[in-house]
Amino acid sequence: MTVLVVGAGFAGATIARTLAENGIPVHLIDKRDHIGGNAFDELNEQSERIHRYGPHLLHGNKNSEAVAFLSRFCCWTPYEHRVRALLPSGETTPLPVNRTTLEDIFKIQLSNENETQIFLDSLRQTAIKPTNSDQLFLANVGEQLANLFFRPYTRKMWGVNASELAIGIGARLPVRTTRDDRYFTDTFQSLPSQGYTSLFEQLLNHPLIQVELKRTFCKTIEQNYEHCFLSVPIDQYFDHCFGRLPYRSILFHQSNTKSQQSAPVINFTDHGRFTRVTQWSLLPNSPGKNPGPHQITFEEPCSIEMNPGEYYYPVKTKDSEQLLKRYQALASKKPDITFCGRTGLFRYIDMLPAVSLHLTMARNYITQITSQAA
């Protein structure tokens, strides 16, 4: 009997392909009119490759199973992502904070890592044992850099103060004593040469996978399937019976520029409405290399009420974690359903970890039905 998979992003597509390769028919549905989830990309009139839902950068261990799995479906274009922050002066400086950033901000010269560490330690509030993101900022970089880079950005990104956010959110950005200005330092950093959409087309190209787009999931169809993998908001599935899990969404504003940014992504760390702007022509797998104008995309975080149905970032607080546990307890009583993906798990998951997680999830299901049949 066929298995239902809801959601054609990395979670759903990985599950669907794994099941199909083990002889299990899959019906994959998605409410959108395209595959690829939030990683969907397309070419504009200038042949610039646009990520419709903001820049998606693959990074991780080059020897990981996830990289090996995806490598079956695309060729790679190496790409080490760089981000710069716009300062009040109008100049930009590297993010994450590194030696060059400190020199730019404090107008000093730091000759080596040891000297940089000593200066950084003079800023940090080392007596703090962090229990939330704001305390982590103070412990890592101190009051001045927290106010300049992290607190305003965090507030507009998440809609709450950093003191209300779980420590894991603040831990995503490191602080470096070197001049390494790469956003990530993983051994694998690449983009699919023909884009994410092409990758997903190959990933879902299997005779046992039936893809249906513009199809919204409803619980009444569950009985038609042997099992359901649901990348849908877990609280929505249970009719918000305990209350709503908090999410942030993003509004995308398109514009054009004739100039070239100092990095593919510029972060706005002030109190303005935007968090970042991306110039797509600067990504190496973007075929359009014309002189311009170039398409740029500004991102404006917003409440889920301002962008209904577009769940981008789960807001991890003590209250939301407790609420999630109550929904997970309900889910544990439904053996024919597995919640998956960012909204089903209420978890922000980078793309390669998402592939690894959902490979395991699919294999666990295969093991389960194999043992039941024995």
N, C-alpha and C positions, 0 to 999 in steps of 0.2 A: 504493500500500500504506500502511496505517495506521502512524503514529508513536506510540510509547509514551512517555508522560510520567509519571514517578513523583514524587508530591508535589503537593498542591493548595494550597501557599502562594504567596507572591508570585512566586517563581521559576517554579514549574511552571505556574501559571495564566497568567502573562505569555507564556511560551513557547507554551502551548496555544492561547491566543487569537490570537497572531500567526500561527502555522501555519495555523489554521483559516481565518483571513481571507485566506489565500493559497491556499485550496483543498485543504489537506492534512488528511485525517481524523486525529483524535487520540483515543487512548484514555488517559484520565487516571485514575490509580489513587492511592489514599492508604490507609495502614494505619489511620488514625483513622476515626471515624464522622461526621466533618464536614469541610467545605472550609475554606479560609482559613489553614491551617497554624497557626503560633503567634499569628497576628493574630485568630483566631476570637473573636467576642464574642457575648453573649446577654443577654437581659433576665432579671432575677430577679423574685421575687414582688412587689417594690416598684417594678418597672419601672425599676430602675437597670441601666445597661448595663455588664456585667461582662466584662472581658478575661480569658478563662480562664487565659491563660499570661502574665499580667503586663501592665502598661500599654504600649501601642504608640502612639507619637506620630509622625505624619508631619511631616517638616520637610526643606526643601531650597530650591532655586532655583525661584521662581514661574514662570519662563520655561522650565523644563526640559521635555524631551520626556516624562519620566516623569509629571510633573504633568498635562501635556496628555493623555497616554494614559489615566490613571486618571480624569480629569475626564469622560470619555465614559460612565463607569459609575456615577457618584454625584454628589450635590451635597455641598458642603463647609460645615462649621461652623468658622469661624475659632477657633483656640485656641492661645494662647501658654503653654506649659507652665512651671510653677514648682515648684521643689523646695526644701525646707528641711531642714536637718540638726538632729537632736536633740542638744543639748549636755548635758554632765554635770549642769548646773544645772537641767535640765528645760525650759529655754527652747529655742527654735529660731532658726536663723539661715540666711540664703540660701546656696544652692549653685547654680552654682559660686561660689567665693570671690570676693567683690566688696568695695567700700569699706565697705558696711554690715557685712559679715561680719567684717572686720578690726576695726571699731569695737566690735562685740559681744564679740569674743574678748579684745581687749587693753584694753578700757575707755578708749578714746581718741576724740578727735574729729578727723576728717580733712576739711578744707574743700574740697579740689579734687583733680583727677586727679594733678597734679604732686606734691602733698604725699603722696598715696596711693602713688604710684610710688616716691618716696624712702623711705617707710616700708617698703614691700614689698622694695625693694632691700636694706634693712638686715637683712632676715630671710633673704634668699636666699643660697645658696652659689654665687656667680657664677663661681667658678674651675672648677667642675665642667663637664666636657663629657659630657653624659649618653649612656650606651650602654644603659641599661635603665630601667624605669619608676621604680625607687626613686631613682636618680640624677636623673631628671627632676623628681620631687617636690622633692628638695633644691634643685635649681637654680631651680625655679619659685616655691616658697613657703617653703623652709627647714625646719629640723628640727622646730620646734614645731608648725607646721601640718601637716607630714607625719605626725607622730605622732598628732595630734588627728583629722584628717580622712581621710587617705589610706592609711596603712599598715595599720591594723586592718581597714578596709573591704576593702582589696585582698586581704588574707590570707584573710578568710572568703569573699569572692566567688570567688577563683580557686584557693584551696587551696594556694597557694605564696606565698612572700614576693615583694614587689614587685621585689626585685633579680633575680629569676629570670624576670621577664616582659619581653617585647619592649617597646621604648620606645613603640610605637604605642598600646598599651593605656593607658598613663598620659597620653598626649597628648589623650585624648578630652575631658578637662575643662579648660577655659580658666581663667585668672585675670584678673579685671577690676579696673580702677582706677575705674570708674564705679559707679553704684548700680543699674545694669541687673540685675534679678534674674530675667530670663527664662532658662530652661535652654538654649534655643537662640536664635540671632539670625538665622536664615535668613529670606529674604523670603517663603517659603511655610511656614505653620504652620497645619494644619487637621486636623480629624477628619471622616471620612465622616458626613454628617448622620444617616443611618439605620444606621450601624455598619459595621464591616468585613465581617461576614458578608453583609450585603446587597450590598456592593460586589462581593464574590466571586461571589455568585449572578448578578449582571449580567455580570460578566467572563466567566463560564463558560457563559453562555446563548447557545450557538451550535449550529446543527444538525450541525456537523462535530466537535463535542466530546462524547464519551461519558465521563461521570464514573462511576467505580465506587469506592465507599467500603468501608472494612473489608476491603481487599484488600492483602495483603502481597506485595511484590515478591520474586520468586525468579528466578535466572538462567536457568532452563529455559524461560522464556517469551520470551526475547530473540529467538529465531529466528522468532517470529510477526510481527515488526515490521520495517519498513524501517530504522528508527533508534530509539534509546532515549535519552531525556534523563532522567538519574537524579539525583534529589535524595535520595541515600542516602549513608551514611558510606562514603567511598572506601576506607578500610582494611577495613571490614566486607565490602565487595564482593569484595576480594581475600583474604578469609579471614584477615585480620590476619597475612599471611605475613611481614611485617617487624616486627610488633608493633602495638600499639594506639595510635592518635592520642588525645591526652588531651582530654577534655571536662569541663565542669562542668554540672551540672543544677540544677534549682530545685524545692523542695517548696513548695507553696502552702497556706497555712493560712487558713481563713475565720473571720471573727468579725463582731460587730456593735458599733456604738457609737451612743450618743445624742447625742454631742457632734460638733463640726465641727473637723476638722484645720485648721492654719494654712496648709496648702497641700495640693493633691491627693495629693502624694507626700511622705512624711517619710523621710529616710534615717537609719539608725542607724549611726553611725561608730565605735561602741565594739566591744568584743570579744565581744559577745553573738551569738546564733545567727542573728538576722535582719538583713537588709540594708536593707529598706524596707517601708513599709506604704502602701497606696493606698486612698483613700476614693473610691469610684466615683461617688457622687452629685455630686461636685464637677466632673466632666467635663461640658462644656456640651452634648454630644450624648446625655447620659443623660436620658431623658424623665421618670424618676421624681424629683419634687422635693418629696416628702413630708417631714414634720418628723422622721422617723426611727422606729425605729433604722435606721442605714445600714450596709450591708455594707462591710467593710474586708478587705483581703487582705494578709497578712504573707508575705514571701518569705524562704525559708531556702536558701541555696546548699548543694549537696551533691555528692558524687562521683557519677559516672554509675552506679556499682555500687549506690548507694542508690536510684536512680530509673531502672531499666533501660529503655533505648530512648528516653529523653527527652533528646536532645542539644541543649543550649541555647547553650553558649559554648565555642568552640574555645579551648584554652589555648595561646597562641603563645609558645613558647620556642625557643631555638636548636636543641635536640634535636628538637622537634616539627616545626620547619621542615625539617630535614634528612630526617626520616622522611616527611614529605609529598612531598618531591621524589622519593623512591624510588617511592612509589605513583603519582605523576603520570607517571613514566617507564613504568610498566606500562600506565597508561591510554592513553598515546600510541600504543600498539600495537593499540588496539581502535578502529578508525575508525568503527564503527557505534554507538558509545556516546559520549555527552557527559555528563560529570558537571556538576552544577549545584547551586545553592542553598548554604546554609550548610554542610551536612555533606558534600556532594559536592565542594565547593571548599575545605573546612576553613578557612572565613573568616567572621568576623562582618561582616555586611553590613546597613547600615541599609535601610529599606524602599524609599525612592525610588532610591538607588543600585542596589538589587537589581532594580528594574523596568528601569532603564536598561541594566544589564549583560545581563539576559536578553532584552530586546528585541534587542540586538545579537547575542546568541548565536543566537536564532531566525532572524534575518535572514541571518546567516552560513551557516546550514544551507540556507536557501532559495536563496541564491546558489550554493551548492555543487551542489545537485541540479539547479538550472537550467542550470548550465554543463555538467554531465555529460550532460544530456538534449540539449544543443545539437549 
